[in-house]
Amino acid sequence: MIRPMDVEEVWISVEQSLAESFPGLSALGFRLDGLELSRGDSRLERLVGEVVNEIRRSYNLETLKDVPIFRAYRDFFWRIGIDPTKMRPSSEALVRRILLGREFPRINPLVDIYNLASAKTGVTMASYDSSKVRGGLSLTWSRAGERFRGIGMDREIILQGREVVLRDESSILSIYPYRDSDHSKTESQTKSAIVIVCGVPGIEASTLEQAKETVLRYVALALER
């Protein structure tokens, strides 16, 4: 039996000047309500093993950066002033970690699930606690002087007005697509979350949809009783 879980699409607009600078930039969002995920669930543990084994069969370290989907993220990083050899796209970093034989990272059940889906599909993802998100979402340029504190950061940074950000109607949720805000992060007790499937130019909408379906399938497996 699968416990009930509600899924609702979340529209993400793209600021016109940003769309003109990066044609094809888009993100796909959806809200999951009724989350009751348990750390250490046996189904999730089996899924981790299956995905890790598949990753090891499918990739090798020498050619990883040239895989088209990782190349698309790397190219976007260069364009927004981020060196992807120093700060790798999160999906590539997950795959690289697996190939190096390191343990799959564990944060909380929801993050673990979409990280698995990210490694499986190559698509970068993020999540936010719905109770901490206000109003609609949009991809925009930052505004010079805005403040932002990401997960794991000791203090706020002041943005320069040239960063790409995902925001709600009251605050910045992420410096897109690589650093999420601490204040809106999901935690183990989160029951409703907004998941973002992060697109960049060169990644088709159908690829983002497939990544979303992978997340939903993995969540359903974890909720199955």
C-alpha positions as CSV (number, residue, x, y, z in Angstrom):
1,M,0.0,0.0,0.0
2,I,1.3,3.5,-0.9
3,R,0.3,6.2,1.6
4,P,-1.3,9.3,0.0
5,M,0.9,12.1,-1.3
6,D,-0.3,15.1,-3.1
7,V,1.6,16.6,-6.0
8,E,1.0,20.1,-7.3
9,E,2.8,21.9,-10.1
10,V,4.6,25.1,-9.1
11,W,5.1,27.6,-11.9
12,I,8.5,29.4,-12.1
13,S,8.6,32.5,-14.2
14,V,11.8,33.8,-15.8
15,E,12.6,37.5,-15.8
16,Q,12.7,38.9,-19.3
17,S,16.2,40.3,-19.2
18,L,17.5,37.0,-17.8
19,A,15.7,35.0,-20.5
20,E,17.3,37.2,-23.1
21,S,20.8,36.6,-21.7
22,F,20.2,32.9,-21.4
23,P,17.8,31.6,-24.0
24,G,16.4,28.3,-23.0
25,L,16.9,28.9,-19.2
26,S,14.0,27.3,-17.3
27,A,13.2,25.4,-14.1
28,L,10.5,23.0,-13.2
29,G,8.8,23.0,-9.8
30,F,6.4,20.9,-7.9
31,R,5.1,20.7,-4.4
32,L,4.9,17.4,-2.4
33,D,2.4,17.4,0.5
34,G,1.9,14.6,3.0
35,L,5.6,13.6,3.2
36,E,6.2,11.0,5.8
37,L,9.7,9.7,5.0
38,S,11.8,7.8,7.5
39,R,15.6,7.9,7.8
40,G,17.1,4.4,7.3
41,D,14.0,3.0,5.5
42,S,15.0,-0.3,4.0
43,R,13.4,0.5,0.6
44,L,15.4,3.7,0.4
45,E,18.6,1.8,1.4
46,R,18.0,-0.7,-1.4
47,L,17.3,2.1,-3.9
48,V,20.6,3.7,-2.9
49,G,22.5,0.5,-3.6
50,E,20.8,0.0,-7.0
51,V,21.4,3.6,-8.2
52,V,25.0,3.5,-7.0
53,N,25.7,0.3,-8.8
54,E,24.1,1.6,-12.0
55,I,26.2,4.8,-11.8
56,R,29.4,2.8,-11.5
57,R,28.5,0.8,-14.6
58,S,27.4,3.8,-16.6
59,Y,30.2,6.4,-16.2
60,N,34.0,6.7,-15.7
61,L,35.9,9.6,-14.2
62,E,38.0,10.4,-17.2
63,T,35.1,11.3,-19.5
64,L,32.5,12.5,-16.9
65,K,33.0,16.2,-17.6
66,D,32.2,15.6,-21.3
67,V,28.8,13.9,-20.7
68,P,26.4,16.3,-22.5
69,I,24.2,17.0,-19.6
70,F,27.1,17.8,-17.3
71,R,28.7,19.8,-20.0
72,A,25.6,22.0,-20.3
73,Y,25.8,22.8,-16.5
74,R,29.5,23.5,-16.8
75,D,29.0,25.8,-19.7
76,F,26.3,27.7,-17.8
77,F,28.6,27.9,-14.7
78,W,31.3,29.5,-16.8
79,R,28.8,32.0,-18.2
80,I,27.7,33.1,-14.7
81,G,31.2,33.4,-13.5
82,I,31.6,30.2,-11.6
83,D,34.6,27.9,-12.3
84,P,33.0,24.4,-12.5
85,T,36.4,22.8,-12.0
86,K,36.4,24.2,-8.4
87,M,32.6,24.2,-7.8
88,R,31.1,21.4,-9.8
89,P,27.4,21.1,-10.7
90,S,25.8,19.1,-7.9
91,S,24.6,16.3,-10.1
92,E,28.1,15.8,-11.5
93,A,29.6,16.1,-8.0
94,L,27.3,13.3,-6.8
95,V,28.3,11.0,-9.7
96,R,31.9,11.8,-9.2
97,R,31.6,11.0,-5.5
98,I,30.1,7.6,-6.3
99,L,32.8,6.8,-8.9
100,L,35.5,7.7,-6.3
101,G,34.1,5.0,-4.0
102,R,32.9,7.4,-1.4
103,E,29.7,6.9,0.6
104,F,26.5,8.4,-0.8
105,P,25.8,11.5,1.2
106,R,22.9,11.4,3.7
107,I,21.1,14.7,4.6
108,N,17.5,13.8,5.3
109,P,15.2,11.4,3.5
110,L,13.7,13.9,0.9
111,V,17.1,15.3,0.0
112,D,18.6,11.8,-0.2
113,I,15.8,10.8,-2.6
114,Y,16.2,13.7,-5.0
115,N,20.0,13.4,-4.8
116,L,19.5,9.8,-6.0
117,A,17.3,11.0,-8.8
118,S,19.8,13.7,-9.6
119,A,22.7,11.2,-9.8
120,K,20.5,8.9,-11.9
121,T,19.3,11.5,-14.4
122,G,22.2,14.0,-14.3
123,V,19.8,16.8,-13.5
124,T,20.6,19.2,-10.7
125,M,17.7,19.6,-8.1
126,A,16.9,21.5,-4.9
127,S,14.1,21.5,-2.4
128,Y,12.5,24.1,0.0
129,D,10.2,23.8,2.9
130,S,6.8,25.0,1.6
131,S,6.0,26.6,5.0
132,K,8.9,29.0,4.5
133,V,8.1,30.0,0.9
134,R,6.0,33.0,0.3
135,G,4.0,33.5,-3.0
136,G,5.2,32.8,-6.5
137,L,8.6,31.8,-7.7
138,S,10.8,33.4,-10.3
139,L,14.3,33.3,-11.8
140,T,15.8,36.8,-11.9
141,W,19.0,38.7,-11.6
142,S,19.9,39.5,-8.1
143,R,19.7,43.1,-7.0
144,A,23.0,44.8,-5.9
145,G,23.1,44.9,-2.2
146,E,20.8,42.0,-1.5
147,R,21.9,39.7,1.3
148,F,22.0,36.0,1.2
149,R,23.1,33.2,3.5
150,G,23.4,29.8,2.1
151,I,23.3,26.4,3.7
152,G,26.6,25.9,5.7
153,M,27.6,29.6,5.4
154,D,28.7,31.3,8.6
155,R,27.4,34.7,7.5
156,E,25.5,36.5,4.9
157,I,27.1,37.6,1.7
158,I,26.2,40.7,-0.3
159,L,25.1,40.1,-3.8
160,Q,26.5,42.2,-6.7
161,G,23.5,42.3,-9.0
162,R,24.9,39.8,-11.5
163,E,24.0,36.6,-9.9
164,V,21.1,34.4,-11.2
165,V,18.7,33.8,-8.3
166,L,15.6,31.9,-7.6
167,R,13.3,33.9,-5.4
168,D,9.8,33.9,-3.9
169,E,7.9,37.1,-3.1
170,S,9.9,37.9,0.1
171,S,13.4,36.4,-0.2
172,I,16.0,34.6,-2.3
173,L,15.8,30.9,-2.2
174,S,19.0,30.1,-4.0
175,I,21.8,31.4,-6.1
176,Y,20.8,29.4,-9.1
177,P,21.6,26.6,-9.6
178,Y,24.3,25.8,-7.0
179,R,23.7,27.3,-3.5
180,D,20.4,27.1,-1.5
181,S,19.3,29.4,1.2
182,D,19.6,28.2,4.8
183,H,16.3,29.7,5.9
184,S,14.1,27.7,3.5
185,K,15.9,24.4,3.6
186,T,14.0,21.1,4.1
187,E,14.6,19.2,7.3
188,S,13.7,15.7,8.6
189,Q,10.4,17.0,9.9
190,T,9.3,18.7,6.7
191,K,5.9,17.5,5.6
192,S,5.4,19.7,2.6
193,A,8.2,20.6,0.2
194,I,8.8,22.4,-3.1
195,V,11.2,20.5,-5.3
196,I,13.0,22.4,-8.1
197,V,14.4,20.6,-11.2
198,C,17.0,23.0,-12.4
199,G,17.3,23.5,-16.1
200,V,20.0,25.4,-18.0
201,P,20.4,26.2,-21.7
202,G,21.0,23.0,-23.6
203,I,18.8,20.8,-21.5
204,E,15.5,19.9,-23.0
205,A,12.2,20.3,-21.1
206,S,11.6,16.6,-21.6
207,T,14.7,15.8,-19.6
208,L,13.5,17.9,-16.7
209,E,10.1,16.1,-16.9
210,Q,11.9,12.8,-16.8
211,A,13.9,13.9,-13.7
212,K,10.6,15.0,-12.0
213,E,9.1,11.6,-12.7
214,T,12.1,9.9,-11.3
215,V,11.8,11.8,-8.0
216,L,8.1,11.0,-7.8
217,R,8.8,7.3,-8.4
218,Y,11.5,7.2,-5.8
219,V,9.3,9.0,-3.2
220,A,6.4,6.6,-3.9
221,L,8.8,3.7,-3.3
222,A,9.9,5.1,0.0
223,L,6.3,5.7,1.1
224,E,5.2,2.2,0.1
225,R,4.1,0.1,3.0
